[in-house]
Amino acid sequence: MENFLKHKLILVTIAIQLVALPVILFAVKQNQETRTQASASTTLSFSPISTSSAPYSINIGQEFPVDIVLTPNENLISLAKLEINYDPSRITLSETNPVVVNSIAFPQIVEGPVYTNGKIQLVVSIGFDRTRVIQTKTKV
């Protein structure tokens, strides 16, 4: 009789597990509703804008300025790290001051500018005054 009760208890336990396992797996596989509050990403762009349908055109040998514009969207920007790649066979940097930083927006140059063949690297900052964080579209 004792063996019969043990076997019955084992069978009941197995039956409960066989019923419970699919229910648990079904509950776990249900899509979870996820909501994020991530703000739109910050973008860097060139101005004037050049596209294939509206290319920026100049004559060979003619100097041309290009602004780098930072659009923070909802982010607060205190530091910007720029790495600009260009084709040195098509573009020659001005010999006198090829990069001019907007010192009103970014009064502190943390690093650079560093010029290598086809690349300019620069890190700029608002400094220690956190009230000066960049919140609107700004020329770098």
Backbone as CSV, one residue per row, in Angstrom:
resi,resn,N_x,N_y,N_z,CA_x,CA_y,CA_z,C_x,C_y,C_z
1,MET,0.802,-1.182,0.000,0.000,0.000,0.000,0.859,1.265,0.000
2,GLU,1.947,1.193,0.765,2.841,2.345,0.842,3.479,2.632,-0.520
3,ASN,3.900,1.586,-1.254,4.474,1.765,-2.590,3.449,2.352,-3.549
4,PHE,2.197,1.930,-3.412,1.136,2.435,-4.266,0.965,3.935,-4.062
5,LEU,1.006,4.421,-2.826,0.870,5.844,-2.530,2.077,6.637,-3.061
6,LYS,3.255,6.033,-2.931,4.453,6.709,-3.464,4.344,6.868,-4.971
7,HIS,3.933,5.797,-5.664,3.798,5.859,-7.125,2.716,6.858,-7.537
8,LYS,1.613,6.866,-6.770,0.534,7.799,-7.070,1.014,9.247,-6.887
9,LEU,1.759,9.506,-5.817,2.301,10.837,-5.554,3.267,11.262,-6.669
10,ILE,4.090,10.336,-7.126,5.028,10.627,-8.222,4.253,10.944,-9.494
11,LEU,3.221,10.156,-9.798,2.413,10.394,-10.997,1.681,11.733,-10.934
12,VAL,1.163,12.103,-9.778,0.482,13.390,-9.603,1.479,14.537,-9.784
13,THR,2.673,14.392,-9.228,3.712,15.419,-9.381,4.092,15.596,-10.847
14,ILE,4.273,14.490,-11.554,4.610,14.552,-12.977,3.467,15.199,-13.760
15,ALA,2.238,14.854,-13.452,1.081,15.430,-14.147,1.014,16.940,-13.932
16,ILE,1.246,17.373,-12.697,1.234,18.819,-12.401,2.328,19.516,-13.195
17,GLN,3.520,18.939,-13.266,4.619,19.530,-14.011,4.305,19.585,-15.503
18,LEU,3.675,18.550,-16.035,3.330,18.525,-17.455,2.285,19.578,-17.799
19,VAL,1.400,19.871,-16.869,0.395,20.915,-17.093,1.007,22.296,-16.862
20,ALA,1.807,22.426,-15.822,2.357,23.734,-15.454,3.405,24.222,-16.445
21,LEU,4.228,23.341,-16.980,5.315,23.747,-17.880,4.799,24.464,-19.131
22,PRO,3.834,23.940,-19.863,3.331,24.669,-21.035,2.708,26.016,-20.666
23,VAL,2.014,26.080,-19.519,1.413,27.351,-19.091,2.504,28.381,-18.813
24,ILE,3.552,27.988,-18.149,4.665,28.902,-17.847,5.349,29.350,-19.139
25,LEU,5.623,28.397,-20.039,6.266,28.754,-21.310,5.387,29.697,-22.134
26,PHE,4.084,29.475,-22.144,3.172,30.351,-22.869,3.220,31.768,-22.287
27,ALA,3.211,31.874,-20.968,3.231,33.185,-20.311,4.537,33.920,-20.585
28,VAL,5.634,33.199,-20.603,6.943,33.820,-20.831,7.082,34.301,-22.279
29,LYS,6.509,33.555,-23.225,6.643,33.907,-24.635,5.751,35.069,-25.066
30,GLN,4.801,35.469,-24.245,3.922,36.572,-24.610,4.743,37.840,-24.786
31,ASN,4.372,38.634,-25.812,5.086,39.887,-26.067,4.922,40.825,-24.879
32,GLN,6.020,41.367,-24.488,6.013,42.330,-23.406,5.882,43.721,-24.014
33,GLU,5.129,44.581,-23.394,5.028,45.961,-23.872,6.223,46.723,-23.320
34,THR,7.020,47.259,-24.224,8.186,48.037,-23.796,8.011,49.469,-24.261
35,ARG,8.320,50.363,-23.396,8.258,51.786,-23.717,9.580,52.413,-23.322
36,THR,10.122,53.189,-24.236,11.365,53.880,-23.916,11.126,55.372,-23.980
37,GLN,11.899,56.077,-23.253,11.824,57.528,-23.237,13.087,58.124,-23.843
38,ALA,13.722,57.362,-24.740,14.970,57.828,-25.342,14.698,59.053,-26.206
39,SER,15.563,60.022,-26.084,15.394,61.225,-26.887,16.023,61.015,-28.261
40,ALA,15.609,61.848,-29.185,16.139,61.766,-30.543,17.642,61.977,-30.519
41,SER,18.328,61.359,-31.449,19.789,61.435,-31.435,20.285,62.801,-31.903
42,THR,21.463,63.129,-31.458,22.146,64.343,-31.876,22.750,64.107,-33.250
43,THR,22.729,65.130,-34.100,23.302,64.988,-35.435,24.328,66.088,-35.701
44,LEU,25.307,65.727,-36.492,26.278,66.675,-37.024,26.082,66.688,-38.532
45,SER,26.071,67.878,-39.118,25.892,67.970,-40.566,26.741,69.105,-41.113
46,PHE,26.966,69.055,-42.412,27.712,70.110,-43.090,26.733,71.148,-43.625
47,SER,27.169,72.386,-43.651,26.390,73.454,-44.259,27.344,74.268,-45.125
48,PRO,27.082,74.491,-46.368,25.857,74.166,-47.083,25.758,72.660,-47.345
49,ILE,24.519,72.205,-47.451,24.250,70.791,-47.688,24.443,70.495,-49.167
50,SER,25.073,69.374,-49.449,25.284,68.941,-50.826,24.670,67.563,-50.998
51,THR,23.790,67.442,-51.977,23.170,66.153,-52.276,23.366,65.850,-53.749
52,SER,23.052,64.634,-54.152,23.196,64.280,-55.566,22.219,65.056,-56.440
53,SER,21.065,65.411,-55.884,20.107,66.190,-56.677,20.393,67.682,-56.635
54,ALA,21.095,68.143,-55.614,21.468,69.556,-55.500,22.909,69.646,-55.015
55,PRO,23.878,69.342,-55.889,25.286,69.322,-55.453,25.836,70.717,-55.190
56,TYR,26.765,70.780,-54.252,27.492,72.011,-53.955,28.631,72.076,-54.952
57,SER,28.637,73.072,-55.786,29.589,73.131,-56.890,30.475,74.369,-56.791
58,ILE,31.776,74.159,-57.004,32.737,75.273,-57.036,33.714,75.021,-58.170
59,ASN,34.476,76.049,-58.500,35.501,75.917,-59.538,36.770,75.317,-58.947
60,ILE,37.550,74.658,-59.770,38.818,74.087,-59.327,39.718,75.201,-58.820
61,GLY,40.295,74.989,-57.639,41.189,75.970,-57.039,40.479,77.029,-56.212
62,GLN,39.172,77.078,-56.267,38.413,78.069,-55.517,38.269,77.640,-54.062
63,GLU,38.497,78.577,-53.138,38.297,78.276,-51.726,36.814,78.293,-51.413
64,PHE,36.418,77.446,-50.459,35.015,77.430,-50.042,34.936,77.088,-48.560
65,PRO,34.082,77.792,-47.844,33.899,77.487,-46.418,32.835,76.412,-46.230
66,VAL,33.016,75.616,-45.206,32.033,74.610,-44.831,31.840,74.705,-43.323
67,ASP,30.592,74.882,-42.900,30.280,74.903,-41.478,29.846,73.512,-41.040
68,ILE,30.170,73.180,-39.799,29.675,71.946,-39.199,28.615,72.369,-38.194
69,VAL,27.425,71.830,-38.372,26.288,72.229,-37.546,25.892,71.069,-36.638
70,LEU,25.766,71.369,-35.362,25.368,70.396,-34.347,23.887,70.630,-34.027
71,THR,23.091,69.588,-34.180,21.668,69.655,-33.828,21.447,68.688,-32.668
72,PRO,21.273,69.212,-31.435,21.205,68.338,-30.268,19.864,67.640,-30.072
73,ASN,18.817,68.093,-30.780,17.454,67.624,-30.544,17.140,67.813,-29.068
74,GLU,16.810,66.783,-28.316,16.459,66.974,-26.899,17.642,66.738,-25.961
75,ASN,18.810,66.442,-26.506,19.990,66.184,-25.683,20.645,67.487,-25.255
76,LEU,21.456,67.421,-24.231,22.237,68.558,-23.748,23.691,68.249,-24.040
77,ILE,24.331,69.063,-24.866,25.686,68.778,-25.346,26.691,69.679,-24.628
78,SER,27.710,69.050,-24.056,28.783,69.813,-23.416,30.130,69.571,-24.088
79,LEU,30.225,68.529,-24.911,31.477,68.180,-25.564,31.163,67.596,-26.937
80,ALA,31.971,67.947,-27.922,31.791,67.387,-29.263,33.138,66.893,-29.772
81,LYS,33.154,65.654,-30.226,34.357,65.067,-30.815,34.100,64.931,-32.312
82,LEU,34.913,65.607,-33.094,34.738,65.614,-34.540,35.866,64.855,-35.213
83,GLU,35.510,64.038,-36.168,36.483,63.371,-37.026,35.952,63.521,-38.443
84,ILE,36.625,64.338,-39.209,36.187,64.649,-40.569,37.131,63.973,-41.543
85,ASN,36.584,63.113,-42.372,37.361,62.446,-43.409,37.068,63.101,-44.749
86,TYR,38.100,63.293,-45.541,37.933,63.897,-46.866,38.933,63.274,-47.823
87,ASP,38.677,63.464,-49.099,39.556,62.925,-50.134,40.658,63.953,-50.414
88,PRO,41.900,63.711,-49.967,42.971,64.700,-50.146,43.383,64.892,-51.607
89,SER,42.955,63.986,-52.488,43.261,64.188,-53.906,42.294,65.193,-54.537
90,ARG,41.208,65.508,-53.838,40.219,66.448,-54.370,40.103,67.723,-53.554
91,ILE,40.493,67.650,-52.290,40.364,68.812,-51.407,41.711,69.089,-50.756
92,THR,42.124,70.341,-50.800,43.331,70.794,-50.123,42.915,71.793,-49.065
93,LEU,43.359,71.576,-47.832,43.006,72.492,-46.752,43.755,73.804,-46.914
94,SER,43.115,74.870,-46.497,43.735,76.185,-46.502,44.988,76.141,-45.632
95,GLU,46.023,76.792,-46.071,47.280,76.771,-45.300,47.195,77.618,-44.045
96,THR,46.343,78.622,-44.057,46.205,79.481,-42.881,44.885,79.189,-42.185
97,ASN,44.982,78.606,-41.020,43.833,78.374,-40.161,42.684,77.628,-40.847
98,PRO,42.895,76.379,-41.241,41.841,75.652,-41.954,40.601,75.345,-41.105
99,VAL,40.752,75.285,-39.779,39.607,75.028,-38.894,39.463,76.197,-37.931
100,VAL,38.276,76.787,-37.922,37.975,77.875,-36.995,36.829,77.413,-36.108
101,VAL,37.064,77.371,-34.810,36.067,76.892,-33.847,35.182,78.049,-33.406
102,ASN,33.900,77.785,-33.256,32.958,78.758,-32.711,33.257,78.886,-31.219
103,SER,34.094,79.849,-30.869,34.560,79.983,-29.482,33.483,80.507,-28.541
104,ILE,32.406,81.040,-29.064,31.305,81.471,-28.193,30.561,80.236,-27.688
105,ALA,30.269,79.306,-28.577,29.571,78.070,-28.183,30.511,77.091,-27.490
106,PHE,31.737,76.968,-28.020,32.717,76.017,-27.491,34.007,76.757,-27.155
107,PRO,34.073,77.383,-25.977,35.249,78.180,-25.626,36.503,77.375,-25.314
108,GLN,36.377,76.077,-25.155,37.538,75.272,-24.792,37.809,74.217,-25.866
109,ILE,39.028,74.248,-26.404,39.470,73.193,-27.317,40.204,72.171,-26.466
110,VAL,39.634,70.973,-26.384,40.187,69.918,-25.536,41.343,69.223,-26.239
111,GLU,41.198,69.009,-27.547,42.221,68.300,-28.309,42.178,68.753,-29.763
112,GLY,43.368,68.964,-30.315,43.469,69.259,-31.739,43.400,70.745,-32.032
113,PRO,43.130,71.063,-33.247,42.867,70.128,-34.337,44.129,69.390,-34.780
114,VAL,43.936,68.124,-35.112,45.015,67.276,-35.597,44.728,66.991,-37.064
115,TYR,45.695,67.308,-37.907,45.547,67.116,-39.349,46.425,65.956,-39.794
116,THR,45.822,64.960,-40.405,46.565,63.892,-41.055,46.050,63.817,-42.481
117,ASN,46.671,63.025,-43.292,46.299,62.951,-44.702,44.850,62.463,-44.846
118,GLY,43.951,63.372,-45.184,42.553,63.011,-45.388,41.703,62.986,-44.138
119,LYS,42.210,63.531,-43.022,41.435,63.490,-41.779,41.754,64.698,-40.904
120,ILE,40.698,65.218,-40.281,40.834,66.274,-39.275,40.153,65.760,-38.010
121,GLN,40.861,65.849,-36.877,40.286,65.427,-35.600,40.328,66.599,-34.633
122,LEU,39.218,66.743,-33.888,39.089,67.890,-33.002,38.088,67.548,-31.896
123,VAL,38.396,67.974,-30.665,37.461,67.819,-29.546,37.281,69.193,-28.923
124,VAL,36.019,69.639,-28.847,35.701,70.952,-28.276,34.725,70.773,-27.121
125,SER,34.717,71.765,-26.220,33.896,71.655,-25.014,33.334,73.016,-24.630
126,ILE,32.256,72.981,-23.845,31.693,74.218,-23.307,32.467,74.671,-22.077
127,GLY,33.380,73.847,-21.607,34.136,74.166,-20.403,33.400,73.688,-19.160
128,PHE,33.652,74.351,-18.035,33.086,73.906,-16.764,31.734,74.526,-16.444
129,ASP,31.312,75.510,-17.200,30.043,76.191,-16.942,28.897,75.396,-17.556
130,ARG,28.228,74.586,-16.755,27.147,73.705,-17.243,25.914,74.477,-17.690
131,THR,25.838,75.761,-17.397,24.702,76.553,-17.872,24.830,76.865,-19.359
132,ARG,25.992,76.564,-19.942,26.239,76.859,-21.353,26.022,75.649,-22.266
133,VAL,25.421,74.579,-21.757,25.220,73.390,-22.584,24.479,73.766,-23.869
134,ILE,24.825,73.070,-24.940,24.218,73.329,-26.242,22.860,72.645,-26.274
135,GLN,21.806,73.446,-26.510,20.451,72.929,-26.539,19.743,73.209,-27.865
136,THR,20.349,74.045,-28.697,19.749,74.403,-29.979,20.773,74.176,-31.095
137,LYS,20.305,74.220,-32.321,21.163,74.052,-33.489,22.282,75.097,-33.440
138,THR,23.537,74.633,-33.512,24.697,75.505,-33.300,25.815,75.151,-34.260
139,LYS,26.499,76.187,-34.785,27.700,75.960,-35.588,28.838,75.591,-34.647
140,VAL,29.570,74.552,-35.025,30.707,74.136,-34.223,31.929,74.928,-34.671
